[in-house]
């Protein structure tokens, strides 16, 4: 199966392109790790396959709407309010 045929079939079945799906999956995983794990943004970026912390941070902000640091701080604030 060609790459373009795969992409077309994937979009038909899933409703978004393979790259959009992977990006969404990575960002949701990043959000979970930021909330629950104690790792640096650089380590998180590396684990998710980004070549640099800056590239990951740009992608995260574009997708989530805030930087990874802000997302982490907001999670800590929410966790402290629940306690």
C-alpha positions as CSV (number, residue, x, y, z in Angstrom):
1,X,0.0,0.0,0.0
2,X,1.4,3.4,-0.9
3,X,1.8,6.1,1.6
4,X,-0.9,8.3,0.0
5,X,-3.3,5.4,-0.1
6,X,-2.6,4.6,3.5
7,X,-3.2,8.3,4.5
8,X,-6.4,8.4,2.6
9,X,-7.7,5.2,4.1
10,X,-6.6,6.2,7.6
11,X,-8.4,9.6,7.3
12,X,-11.5,7.8,6.0
13,X,-11.6,5.5,9.0
14,X,-10.3,7.7,11.8
15,X,-11.5,11.1,10.6
16,X,-8.0,12.8,10.6
17,X,-4.7,12.4,9.0
18,X,-2.2,10.0,10.5
19,X,0.1,12.9,11.4
20,X,-2.8,14.8,13.2
21,X,-3.7,11.6,15.0
22,X,-0.1,11.0,16.2
23,X,0.3,14.7,17.2
24,X,-2.9,14.5,19.2
25,X,-1.8,11.3,20.9
26,X,1.7,12.7,21.7
27,X,0.2,15.9,23.2
28,X,-2.3,14.1,25.3
29,X,0.5,11.8,26.6
30,X,2.7,14.9,27.2
31,X,-0.2,16.5,29.2
32,X,-0.6,13.4,31.3
33,X,3.2,13.2,32.0
34,X,3.4,16.9,32.9
35,X,0.6,16.4,35.4
36,X,1.8,13.1,37.0
37,X,5.5,12.7,36.3
38,X,8.5,14.6,37.6
39,X,10.6,15.0,34.5
40,X,12.0,17.9,32.7
41,X,10.4,19.3,29.5
42,X,13.6,18.3,27.7
43,X,13.3,14.7,28.9
44,X,9.6,14.7,28.0
45,X,10.4,16.0,24.5
46,X,13.0,13.3,24.0
47,X,10.7,10.5,25.1
48,X,8.0,11.7,22.7
49,X,10.5,11.8,19.8
50,X,11.1,15.5,19.4
51,X,14.6,16.5,18.3
52,X,14.7,19.5,20.7
53,X,12.9,20.9,23.7
54,X,12.1,24.0,21.6
55,X,10.4,22.0,18.8
56,X,8.4,20.2,21.4
57,X,7.4,23.3,23.3
58,X,6.3,25.0,20.0
59,X,4.2,22.0,19.0
60,X,2.7,21.7,22.5
61,X,1.7,25.4,22.7
62,X,0.2,25.2,19.2
63,X,-1.9,22.2,20.1
64,X,-2.7,22.8,23.8
65,X,-2.7,26.6,23.7
66,X,-0.2,27.1,26.6
67,X,3.4,26.3,27.1
68,X,4.4,23.0,28.9
69,X,5.5,25.0,31.9
70,X,2.2,26.7,32.2
71,X,0.3,23.4,31.8
72,X,2.4,21.9,34.5
73,X,1.8,24.9,36.9
74,X,-1.9,24.8,36.2
75,X,-2.0,21.1,37.0
76,X,-0.2,21.7,40.3
77,X,-2.7,24.5,41.2
78,X,-5.6,22.2,40.3
79,X,-4.1,19.4,42.4
80,X,-3.6,21.6,45.4
81,X,-7.2,22.9,45.2
82,X,-8.4,19.3,45.2
83,X,-6.4,18.5,48.4
